[in-house]
């Protein structure tokens, strides 16, 4: 995972540095230009920002995977918050610089024309413009490495979620089985089947929108879990303190809810899917939780008897 992460940064760094130093376009990043564009296209600046945030959230969705593999970390007390801060902070800086680099090479009119034509690979256009045919090779190599790294990370992290649910009794017991390498192989197989089915049923844009929309609600629940757990378990040790608590919690939850509502209004079908996934998860949790409590009550009754 480390090798693929460093390797994919090389093509990104080549394009980024070339664009920043060679690009001659002076992009208009003022708020006034956004207001004019919104008026011309019969929309609002808020809707534009919401659309941009939802689209860019795809780049950050992997942050929760770190928590999933915390059990396998060395010194998670220190390394988990450090990895989250460095990872999310690094991605934020990198994406901001990369988008600025794109605007240093491609004029606004050219970017708008490409997007209207359905061509969203602005980085590819920049690479070809700066490096010619070699730019296409650099981009292709970067994309392959990025896909490999993403798949490897998700194969590592996602099955652990099923495993953890099953271990605490909120999913099928077969998902707790480990192979000789101590890997939960049943969740890995199920994850592969689900992923393959989704790839065959939806295109890339629909898949990313579905992931982001459903995760918006999950993120709300993750954020709200902070005050709930503080009240439910007031005495457990907390090595990491949430910055600006509780203002940061309230603000973040409101932003996520507002983004989901705006996105659901813009695309009702994906909005309904984004709401259905957490709802089904809640039903599954309730069924297994009820069964777990029933078994616990029966065991207690048997022991008391």
N, C-alpha and C positions, 0 to 999 in steps of 0.2 A: 504493500500500500504506500509506503514511504517512497519507494523507487518510482512508482507510477506518478505520484504527486509531484515529485521534483522534475521528472522527465517531461510532464505536460506543461510545466511552467516555462521550459526553454522556448518552445514555439511562441507562447504568449508573450514572453519578454522580448523576443525578436521583433514581433509585430508592434508591440507597445512602444518600444524605444524608437524604432524606425519612424513610426507615425508622429510621435511627440517632437522629434528633432527635424523631420523632413517636411511634415505637414505645414501648409501655408495658409489654410483657412482660419479665419478668426470667428469662431462661433458666437452667436448672440445667446447668452445664457441668462438674460435679464427676465424678471418676472413679467415685465410689460409685454414682451414678445409672446409669452405663454397666454396672456389674457387676450391678445389680439387673435392668436390662433384659435383659442376657444370660441371667441365670438364669431369668427369666420366659419367654423365648423359646427355651429349650433350645439355646443356643449359647454361645460363649466371647467374651470381650472381644477376644482376638487375631483371631478370625474376623471380628468386627465391624470392627476397625481395618483388617484386610486388605481387606475388601470396600469400605470407604470409600476406602482409598488407591487401589485399582485403579480405582474409579469416578472419582476425582478426577484420576488420571493422564491421563485424556483431555484435560484442560485444559492439560497441559504437553507433550503429544506433539510439538508443533511445534518444540521446542528444537533437534532435530537438523537441521532445515531450514536453520538458519543456517550450519552447517558445509558443507552442500551448495553454497551460493552464495558461499563464501569467495573463490573465484577472481575473482568480480566485485565484491568489496568494495574500497574505498579504504582502504589501511593496515590489512589484516586482522590484522596482528600486535597492534595496539592495539584495533581495533574489534570483532573477533570475541569475545574473552573479555569485553570490556566489555558488548557486546550480550547475551551469555548471562547474565551476572550481573544486569544491570538488568532484562532481560526476565523471567527466571525469578523473581527476587526480587520484581519488581513484580506478577507474576501471583499469587504466593503471598500477598502482603499483600492484594491486591484480593479474592481469593477468600475468604480468612479473614474479612475485613470484611463481604463481601456475605452470607456464610452467617450471620454473627452478626447482621447487619441483618434477615435473614429471621426469625431466632428472636426478635428484638425485637418483631416484629409478629404472627407466627403462634405460638400456643401449641403445645407439644409434641404434645398430643392431636390438634390439627387437622392438623399436619404428618404424623403417623402415619396418620391417616384418609385424607389425600390420596394418600400413597404406596401404602397398601393398595388404593386404588381405581385405581391405575395413573396417577395424575396427578402427574407429576414437575416440573411447571412452577411451582415455589414462588415464583420471582421474579415471575411473572405474577399470582399470587394476591396477593402483597404490593402490587404496583403498582395493581391494581384496588381493593384495600382502602384505599390511601392517596390515590389520585388519581381513583378512579371510572373512568368510561369513557375518560377521557384516559390513564389508566394503561395500558389495553390498546393504545392507539395508540403510546405510548412504547415498550412492550415489542416490538411488531411492528416498529417502525422499527429498534430496536436489533438484533433478530434478523436482519433483512434485511441490515443493514450488516455484522454479524458474519459472516454466511454469505458475503457478497461478499468481505470481506477475507480470510477463510479460503481460499476457492476461489482467489482471486488469488495468495495466497502459495504455495499448494500447486502451482498451475500454473507458477509461477516456479521453485520449488525442486525438486520431485520429478523432473521430466524430466532435470535435471542429474545425477541419480544414475545413470540409464541411460547417459547420455552419458559420464560418467566411467568407468563399467565398460567401455563399448565402446572408449573411447580407449586404455585399458591392455590391451585384448585379451581381456577376460573377458565380452564380450557381442557381439551381432551388429554387424558393421561399419556397417550401414545406420543404426544409432542415433547415429553420429557426424556425420551429414549436417546442415549448417546452411543456413538460408534466407538471404535478402539482409539480414535484420536480425540475423544471427548467432545465431539461435535454433535449438536442436535440435528440429526440427518432428516428426520421426518419434516420439521419445519422448512428445511432447505428445499426438499422436494416439492412441498406444497407451494412455497414461494415461487419456485421455478414455473410450476403449472399456471399459477395465477398471473404471473408476469407475462408469460407467453400468450395467454388468452387475451390479456389487455392489449398487447402489441398488435395482435391480429384483428381486434375489434375496433380500435381507435387509432387516429393518426397522432403524430407527435404533439401538435398544438393542443388537441383535445385532452391528451393524456396529462400534459403539464398543467393545464387549467384544472383538470379534475383533482390532481394531487394537491395543488395550491389551495383550491377552494375547500376541500375536505380538511386539509391541515390547518386552515385558518380557525376552524372551530376547535380542533384538537389543541391548537396553540392557546386559545382562550381558556380551555379547561386546564392546561398546564400552568398558565399564569395564575388563574384563580385557585389552583391547588396550593399555592404558597400560603395565603392567609388561612385557608381551611386546615392545612396540616399544622400550622403554628397553633391554631386553636385546639385541634384534636390531640396533638402530641406536643404540649408546651415545654416539656422537660428534656427532650432528646437533644443531643449535641448537634450544633449547626456550625460547622467550620467556615461556611461561606455565608456572608450577609448580603441580602439584596440591596442594591444601591437605591437611595431615595424612597425607601419603603415607607408608607403604602402608596404614595403618589405614583410611582413608576408602575405599580401593579394595576391601579385603576386606569391610568392613561393608556397603557399597552392593551388592556382588555377592551377598552372602548374603541381603540384604533382597529383592532382585529375584527370586532363585530361590525364596525362601520364599513370596513373593506369587504367583508363577506356580503353584507346587505347590498352594497353598491354593485358588486360583481354578480350577485344573484339576480338583481334587477336587469343588468345588462345582458345576462345569459341565463334565463330561467331553467333551462334543461340541466346545464352543468351545476347551477345553484341547487336544484333539487337532488342531484346525485351527491353533491358535496354535503348536503344535510342528511341524506339517507345513510351514508356510510357510518358516521358516528352514531346515528340512531340505531342501526342494526348492531353495532358494537355494544351499545348500552343494553339492548335486549339480550344478547348472548351473555354479557356479564351478569345480568340479573338472573338468568336461568341457572347458570353455574353457581352463583353466589347463594341462591336459594337452596340448591342441592347441597352445597357445602355446609350451610348453617343447619340444614336438616340432619346431615350426617353427624355434625358436632353435637347437636342436641341428643341424638340417639345414643352416641357414645357416652355422653355425660349421664344420661338416664341409666345406661347399662352399668356404668362404673358406680353410680350411686346405689343401684340395686344390689 
